[in-house]
């Protein structure tokens, strides 16, 4: 059962030159679109619940800088696209919120965005179209063709940079009429950070797909995708050096009895562009029951580095760790890897490969048989978590140290992030 995230809206103190425009029954504006049209750059649009309890077919095309759209209720305010055609034609957005060039600095917070669809099967909760420094925070985004989409301009190395998606639940997005081509997140552009999110149960596609130059995913729970959990592929942005993806402190779990692609992570190419970068896996817990690889590498310029991960497969006697190009460029150390995985052809240190004595052995999960992957204690022989190095999108060296362990509260009434034992862990 997915946990229910509950937040109390917080409205920051506005600067002296900015205004706050209120939306809702008896407020300054009845519709969010009207407040958006009246707002000046830097304004906050405070969204209250309507008399009908939801906003029907909202289509919000943002072109002004530094606007903030904030739900002002304890639970996210509902924006429902049912019956709308989010076509992208003319002034009609391709999403409930679309950030066009000029809308850099946009913040979307404490809103529920659902049921955005179109005849191209890519109506989204949020679309970031070439805008930079867009933040989506504390939102529920579900039941759309796409959850969140983004793209750069195809020419500028800084287009759609510094995307930030945090404290969100993004789930059940997709369209059976176009299976495999719509995802919970489908990102592009220069850089994106996704943190402290629950991303799960994509309807037909992947939980997370990205063609961005640089991706940082940290402390997320990614699980039960219809296809791959993460599909990290090519575009013109990935031909540049340092087209890296960093997975830090996530819990990634494959769905049981799925019929789609059973690979956990794909890193490389699915088109004609190169992918010149490294997939850094640091302090993650990855759980699967399939023979299919943890990572499929499909670019000769791609590299993979595993540091201090828990990789658990309690079913298969000979599953695949990595498949594809240049296994010699796959390195790592301080990992706990289930019995049966082969390190042949890789540069992963055998001296720091810790595993149980049987296929079913695990490193100390609270209750693996019930899908409870919270790590209760340090596994015997497993060393203290090292500080791992990675590089960001401009080649700057960074340190990845575990700060939190993901833990869903047993009552289902919230999510907590706790200090880590090893890697990451989750109660589901």
N, C-alpha and C positions, 0 to 999 in steps of 0.2 A: 504494500500500500504506500503510495507516495505521501510524504509528509506535507502537512499544511503549513505554509509559511504565513505568519501573522506579523504585521508591522504597524507601528504608529507613525503617521506621516509627520514629517518635520520640515518646516518651511524656514529656510535660512533668512537671516536679516538682510534685506535688500540694500543695495547702495543708495545713496541719496538721490542719484539721477534716475534710478529704475523705479518702475511702478509695478503694483500687483493688481492684476485683473482677475476678478472672480467669476466662476462659471457654475451654473446650477439653478435650481428652482429658487426664484426670488433674489438671485444674485445679479451682478452687473450684466452678464450675458447668459442667454439660455443655451447657446451652442459653443463648443470649443472653437469651431471654425471662425465664428464671429470675433471671439477674443483674439485669435491668431491674426486675423486681418487688422485689428485695431492696435495690436501691440507694437512697441518700438524695440529695437535691439536692446537686450539686457533685461527685459521685463520678465516677471513671473506670472504664469497663468495658473491660478489655484482652482482645482477642479473638485467640486463637491458633488455628492450624489444627487441625482434628479428625482423628481416625484415618481417617475416610472422605474426607478432603480437602475437604469442603464441608459447610455447614450447610443442611439440607433444609427447605424451606417455612418459613423464619423469618417471624414476624409480630410486629413490635416496635412497640407503641403506647406512645409516650413522653408522659408527663404531668407529669414533674418537671423543675424548672429546672436548667440548667447541667450536664446529664449529658454525658459524653464517651464515645463508642464508637470505639475505636481498634484497627485491625488491627495485630498485633505481628510480622508476618512481613515479609520483604523485599519480596515481591509482595503485592498486595491479597488479603485473605482472602475466599474465595468464599461468598456467601450466595445460594442458588439456590431460587427460588420455584416450580419446576416441579411441577405437580399441585396447587398451592394455589389457593383462590378468595379473592382479596383484595377482598372484597365491600364493606367499609366498614360492614357491619351490626353494630350493638351494639359489642362490644369488639374486633371483627375490624377491623384497619386496612385501608385501601385501598392500602397500599404495604408493602414490606418494612420500611421505617422510616416511621412517621407521627408527626409532632410536633403534638400537640393544644394548645389553650390551656393555659398553665402550663408548657410545655416550652421556653420561651424560653431562649436560651443553649446549645441543643443543638449538639454537634459530632459529625460523622460523618466518620471519616478512615481511609484506606487499606483500603477494603473494595470488593469486586466485587459489585454488586447486579444480578441478572439473572433473567429469566423470571417476573416478577410479572404476573399477568393476572387478569381477572375477566369476568363476563358482560356488564358495562357497557362493556368495552373501555377502561378507564382505570386498571387496576392499574399501580402505579408503583414505581420503585426507591425514591424518596423522595417523601413528600407533606408539605408544610408547611402545616398547617391553623391559621391565625391566630396562630401562634407567631412571635415576633420574635427577631432576632439568632441565627438558625440558620446554621451553617456546614457545608458539604459540601466536603471537601478530599481531594485525591489519591485519588479513587475512580474505578473503572470502572463505568459504568452503561449496560447494553445489554440488548436483546432483551426488553424489557418493553412493555406497552401504551403507557405513558408513561415517559419517563426520570425527570424531576423535575416535580412539580406543586406549585403553591402558591396560596393564596387568603387574603384578609383576611376580616373578619367582616361586610363590607357596610355598616358604619356608623361605624367608628372610624378617623380619619385616620392613626393610628399602628399599626394592626393589620398583622401580617406585614411589619414594617419591618426594614431592615438584613439582608436575606438575603445570604449570601456563598457563592458557588460558585467554587472555584478549583483549578487544577492537576488537573482531571478530564478523562477521556475519556467523552463521552456520545454514543452512536451506536446505530444499528439498532434504535431503538424505534418502535413503531407496531403496527397490527393491520389486516390485509387485510380483515377482516370489517366494519370500520368505517372505510373509507379516507378520509383527509383530516381526520379529527377527533382523531388522536392524534399526538403530537409528541415530539421529543427533550426539549424543555423547554416547559412551559406554565405560565407564572407569573402571579400576581396579587398584590394587596396593596399596601403602601405603597412599598417600595423594594427593589431587588435589584442586586447587583454580581456580574458573572460575568467572571472574569479568568484568563488563562493556561490556557485549556481548548481541547481539540479537540472540536468539536461537528459531527458529520457523519453522512451516510448515513441520514437518517430514512427509515423504511420506507414510510410513506404520507403523512405530513403535513409540517409545517415543521420545520426544525432548531431554531428558537427562536421561540416565540410568547409574547407577554406582554400582559396587561391591567393591569399594575402602574402606579402613579402615576409612578414614576421608575425608569429602567433605566440602568445603566452597564455597558457591555461593553467591555473593554479587553484587547488583546493576545491575542485568541483566533484560532483557525483554524476557520472555519465554512465547510463545503463539502459538495457532492454531496447536497443535500436532494432529497426526492421532489417537493416543492413549493417555496414561497418559502424563502429562507435565513432571513429574519427577517420576522415578521408582528407588528406593534406596534399593537395595536388598543385598543378602548374598554371601559370599565366605569365604574361610578360614581366610582372613584378618578381617572379621567382627565378628569372634568368640572372638577376643581379647577385653578387656574392652576399653571403650572410642571410640567405632566405631560410631562416631557421624556424623551427617550432620547438617550444619548451613546454613539457608537461611536468608540472611540479606539484606533488602532494595530492594528486587526484585519486579517486576510486573509480575504476572502470570495470564494468561487469557485463558480460554477454548474457543475453536472454536465453533461457532454456527452450529447446524445441523450436527454434526459429527456422524459417525456410529461406531466408535471404543470405547475403554474403556473410560468412562466419568469421572472416578475418577481423581482428580487433582494430588494428590501425593500419592504414595505407599511407605511405610517404613516398612521393615521387611525382609521376606524370600520368595523366590520362588523356593528354592531348599532344600538341607538337612542341610546346615550350619546354625548356630545361628546368630542372629544380636543383639549384646550386646552394645546398645548405645541409644542416645537421638536425636530426630529430634527437633532442635531449630528453631522456626519460629519467626523472630524478624523484625519488621518494614516493613513487606511486604504488598502489595496490591494484593488480590486474587479475581478474578472475574469469576463466572460461572453462567450458567443458568439451571443447571441440579440438580436433586435430589441426584445424586451420591455424595459420601463423598468428602470433602476437603482433608482429610487424611484417608487412609486405613492402619491400623496397623496389621501386620501379624506375629509378633514375641512376645512371652511372655516376652522376655528380653528388648523389645523396649519401649521407653518412648517418650512423645511429650510435648513440652512447647511452648505455644503461648504468645508472648508479643508484644503489641502495633501494631497489624496487623489490616488492613481493609479487611474484608471478605464480599463480596457483591454478592448477588443473588437477582436480581430484578424481578424474574419470579415465583419461586416456593414458596408455602406457608409453606411447611414442608420439607426442604432439610436436608441433613445429614452433620454434622460437622466432626465427627470421627466415624469410624466403626472398628470392629475387637477386638483384645485382650486387656484386662486390661485397660478399660477406666478410671479407678481410677488413673492410672499413667499419665493421660493427664491433664496438669496443664496450668495456664496462668493468665494474668491480663492486664488491659489497652487496651483491644481490642474493635474495632467497628465491630460488627457482625450483619448482616442483620436480620430483624425480621423473625421469623420462625425457625431458627436454635435452636435446643435443646442442653442444656449443661448437660442434665441428665446423671449421671454416671461418669462425669468428675470432676476434681478438679479446673476447670477454675472459677475464681472469678466472681460470678454474679454481685457483686457491681461495677465492672469495665467493664461491658458489655454494650456498648452504641449502640443504634440502632434507626432507624427512626420509625415513627408512622405507616407506611404502608409497605407492601412488596416491593414496588417500591422505597421507600425512600433510598437515598444514602448520604454519609457524606460530600458532597461538591465537587463532580467531576465537571470538566469544562463542559462536555457534555456527560453524560453516554449514552444517546440514540444514539449517533454517535460513541460510543466506545472510547470516550476521557476521560480517567481515571486520568487525572492530578488533584491533590488535590489543589484547589485554596485557601482554608482557613481552619482554625481549625473548626471542627464541634462543634455545641453547646453542652456543657457539656463534651467534650472530653478533658482529661487532657493533660498537656505537656508531650512530649515523654520521657519516663523514660530511664535510662541506664539499659540495660539488660545484664545478665551474661550468658556466655556459656563456654564450655570446648573444647579444641582442642584435637587432636588425641593422645596426651600423658598425658591428664588429666589436663593440665595447664588451670587455670581460665582466661577468657578473658572478656572484656567489649564490648558490641555491642551498639554503639550509632549511630543514623542516621547522615550521612555525606552528602548525595546527594539525590535528587529526580530525577528520570529518566524522561526525557522529550525529545520526538522526535520533531524536528523542523517542523513547519507546512508546510514549502515548500518542505520537503522531501530531503533536500540537506545535512543533517547532523544530528548528535545526540549531545545533550547537557546533562550534568548532573548538576542540580541545587541544591541549599540548600533546605532541606526538609521543608514541612509544618508538615505533620504527615505521618508516614509509608512511602509509596512510591506512585508515581503516574506517569501516562504516557499519552502523546498525541500520538495517533496512526493515 
